[in-house]
Each structure stands twice: as C-alpha cells, then as structure tokens.
Amino acid sequence: MPDHGDSDDDEKLRARKLVEQVKQIIRNDPANWASNLEKIGFEWFDDNYGDQEVIEEQQATPQNLNQEYLCAYFEGNIPLSQEVLTSFEIERNSEDPNYPLIRKYFKQANPYLKKLILSGLDLNPTHQPLLCDLSFFHEFSPLLTELIERYVQACLREQDMLQFSELVKDFYYHTHPDGYDAVHALKEIFLPDSAKGQLVCEFEIELNHQPESIEF
C-alpha cells in the first residue's frame, strides 16, 4: 500500500523547490520576471507578454552615445577596454536603462558580452551586479561550473559581512535550480564558528523555515 506520509513529504518538497525557483527568477531579473516564469510552466491570461518582449528587442536601438559604444563592442567592432566596462556600468546604473537593447545580447549568448562580464569580475571578483549578470547569461548559455567558481571566489574575498550575507543568498538562488547546493558547499569552506560560517548557517536556518506558499 502507498505511504501517504511519504506522498505528503514529496508534495512539500516539490512546493519548496517551486518557491525557491520562483524567488530565484524574481531576484535574478526583476524587470522580466513574468516572461521568465513562463519558462518553468506558469501560464498567463495575457499571453501577448512574451511576444511583446521579443518585438521590443527586435525594435531596440541605441538611444545615446553610451549605448552606441556598447553595441559597437557587442558587434565586435571595437576591442574590450576599461571604457567599455565603464559604459556597461553606466548603462546598468542609469535611471532609464535600455533593457530590450541589452537583454537581446544576453539572449543571443553574445560572446563579447560574456568576455566583458568575466573581465569585470577578474578586476572585481566580489562585484554582485556582475555576478548576477553572469547568472543571467548562464540561462542562455550554461556555464554552471564557472558560475560556481566565481561565487566561491567572491565569498572567499568579501570582507564586509553584510555583503557576504547577500552573496551567500545570491549564490544559492542562482545555482539551486541547477541542482547545486551552495549552502552545503560553503559549509565545507567556512568553519561553523567563524563569522562567515555563522552567516551561512543562519541562512540555512532561514531556508528551512521558509513558508510553503508565496503571497503576491
């Protein structure tokens, strides 16, 4: 006879995984969470959203000199330089970034964009926005091993405990959908009585006490 207790546990496990996956999607790309949720099976009454996003990307053009400079790099017309890295940072921090324009290069898994992100992380391994960019790139061109290595290096180097705590969360949410247990990996690196080890354990407790449902 079937064990109904085991069935309930399986349902809870699936629900928790779905909660974690949704949170990771929203955290990773808040501007496009709806279309990204569609990729894992969510359906919407307004199914024109995804088509509209594609149309926006197809019609997207540079709106300023900074964006023209970035596109010239993404198209292979100019080499990577500090000026290109700075332009990318400026665009990300803009009050009105051209999301469709930059997003289409992520979706194309543009090799120049990947090189830019990795070069930026070589210069600043703990740069959280670039790590998030690498995670987003991973959605279209899998590079889990490199993503893990970059997050581990960031966690090793980060000395600000508040920033470290955020890195731990990002590391977990950006790799867990691929079946990787970042919390377990970090517990192997940082002793439980160290400041970093304690923060990892605190996040593990937080995960274990997450609700089984999401409130919108």
BELRADA-V469888 format. One record per helix or strand. SS is the DSSP state (hx for helix, st for strand). FROM is the first residue (numbers start at 1). TO is the last residue. If there is no record, write none. Layout:
BEGIN
ss = <SS SS>
from = <FROM FROM>
to = <TO TO>
END
This chain:
BEGIN
ss = <hx hx hx hx hx hx hx hx hx hx hx hx>
from = <4 30 49 65 82 99 111 128 144 161 182 195>
to = <28 38 59 74 92 107 123 138 157 178 189 208>
END
